[in-house]
Amino acid sequence: MSSSSSQSGAISSQADVQQMFDTIVPRYDLMNHVMTFGMDFFWRRRMAKIARMTETGPSDFVVDVACGTGDVAFAIEAVGVPLVTGLDYSSGMIAEAQKKAKKRRSEVNFLEGDAMAMPFRDGIASAATISFGMRNLPDYAAGVREMTRIVRPGGRVICLEATPYDHPVLKHPFNFYFHRVLPLIGKLLTGEYEAYKYLPESVRHFPKPDELAEIFREAGLVDVQVTMLGFGSVALHIGTVPIES
């Protein structure tokens, strides 16, 4: 990896990341909408539609990893996947997701658990998704391997993640917003400055899209596709678990 993505995993310890996310639960959804200028609604829908179908037919079980308060899992349920489970290391996030599920009368199941050692047998899922959570894992490659492990042949591993921004024209204004303005907005809306200072720093250390694609391939995934969203600030990676001949 290049120096900009030399980190093998999150820039903070797993315990610190868990505590941080437990703290920002009350305004987590609002900040997601603010940070993405509302585009997160469309991106979640796009992920859900991709997760709905695999190489071998419609999905019957999808695991949303690092699910936060459950919005991606709910979107996957909404496109017709009959069984959806969300898993997150933060007990606060899972509690909020369960509250939302009850209000929505949703059948999505939410579990507190470790993305690095998920409580699912090999090949149980049609797809595994992760949205803005990969950069918080202690080991990116191990996280992709674990997602790949639980997905059956023909199924998909799907990652939506902020990526180091290098647009020749927009780079400087974007980085000013992301590194200077966003933490102040986070403090204003949530009372938490450090959490939203961590966000841009974690993105800065995250692998570039082609590097994450290579991590997907090294995990054994094939037909790896990368689509840039948000004017190049977000990358959607899709990999398929190979079907044995």
Protein Blocks (a to p, Z undefined) as FASTA:
>chain_A
ZZklmpfbdfbdfklmmmmmmmmmmmmmmmmmmmnnommmmmmmmmmmmmmpcfkbccfb
dcdehklnolmmmmmmmnopabdcdddfblklmmmmmmmmmmnopabdcddddfklccbd
ehkbfbdcdehklmmpfblklmmmmmmmmpcehiacddddddddfbfklmmmmmmmmmmm
mmmmmmmmnopaklmmmmmmmmmmpccfklmmmmmmmnopahiacddeehhpaccddddd
dddZZ
